[in-house]
Amino acid sequence: MDNHLEINALKKNFGGKQVLDNFSLDVERGQFVVILGPSGCGKSTLLRIICGLENPDGGTVHIGGVDIGDLAPRDRNIAMVFQNYALYPHKTVYQNLSIGLKLKKMRKAEIDSKVMDVSSKLGINKLLDRKPSSLSGGEMQRVAVGRAMTKDPELFLFDEPLSNLDANLRNKLRDELRMLHQMLGVTTLYVTHDQVEAMSLGDIIVIINNGVIQQTGSPQEIFSKPQNTFVAQFIGSPPMNILDVNLDGVHVFIGGTKIFEFDNDSFTYPSKMKLGIRPGDLEVNGNGVDCVLESIDYHGSTWVATLKIENQRLLVELKDKPHDTETTLTILFPINNIQFFDHEKGTLLD
């Protein structure tokens, strides 16, 4: 079965606002692709178009080379798991799992076999006689996933399925979803605004903002080489520092303070740029530049200091808390960990 997903130049406009703008994406068979972006950026609209709940203003969606645009949602063989689970409250878990199979006119023995197989895989086989109101959030989530699995879909769509759960349960179900995907191998498109979810689940991450793809790549690629300042600050906690800098010969300045110099001048950087560096890549080092210490926050394994240099703020991750008497920290900017972005467009400069 070829369930290669091709999205070509999708457009969607709501009330004059362009929600999707020439959105194109290829998802290979068996891939787990995460669509990541802030609220209102077009993520859920994309899923609703793919499964047929929303019509695009332009563009096409193909699965296995077939244009599914004119197919009714029930004929697309796509399973969607919603944020609110969308379970039938008056039906038992068994009835929720079997409803799609009954609509296909399957025999009762086949339905029983399929429901038992799916419920066993998800560890909900002891819940079959219960109704959703008696289930925990995690159990309801498993039932919603199970109902999707009974369809044997060509494509799984997940719309922020863990966002209503507490942190511990979210972590547990995230691990379960990852193992489930490894077991089933079904092509999956997963929407979230949670970067931790995206980084831990996705083979590929697609970062979207205002309906436009900002960057596509593996979690490692996106973290280590963001293609613009939006991605740089959206991925990573604490976010990447983005500072306005000036270049004078080989010397790099923030305002009137020189922060480092290049070893040679064999580059073509403009005189005005944005500098990007991760808080964990900065070093507290006597050979650096003095920065005013404004505040310090405890993040568990590290402390994050907010510093000020020439009216610009700088976050630095520290293993140890500075002494209460310290008002400045001397910070070294390691050249190898710095990236430069266009001052106006915010795009990465090679």
Secondary structure, 3 states (H helix, E strand, C coil): CCCCEEEEEEEEEECCEEEEEEEEEEECCCCEEEEECCCCCCHHHHHHHHHCCCCCCEEEEEECCEECCCCCHHHCCEEEECCCCCCCCCCCHHHHHHHHHHHCCCCHHHHHHHHHHHHHHHCCHHHCCCCHHHCCHHHHHHHHHHHHHCCCCCEEEEECCCCCCCHHHHHHHHHHHHHHHHHHCCEEEEEECCHHHHHHHCCEEEEEECCEEEEEECHHHHHHCCCEHHHHHHCCCCCCEEEEEEEECCEEEECCEEEEECCCCCCCCCCEEEEEECHHHCEEEEEEEEEEEEEEEECCCCEEEEEEECCEEEEEEECCCCCCCCCEEEEECCHHHCEEEECCCCEEEC
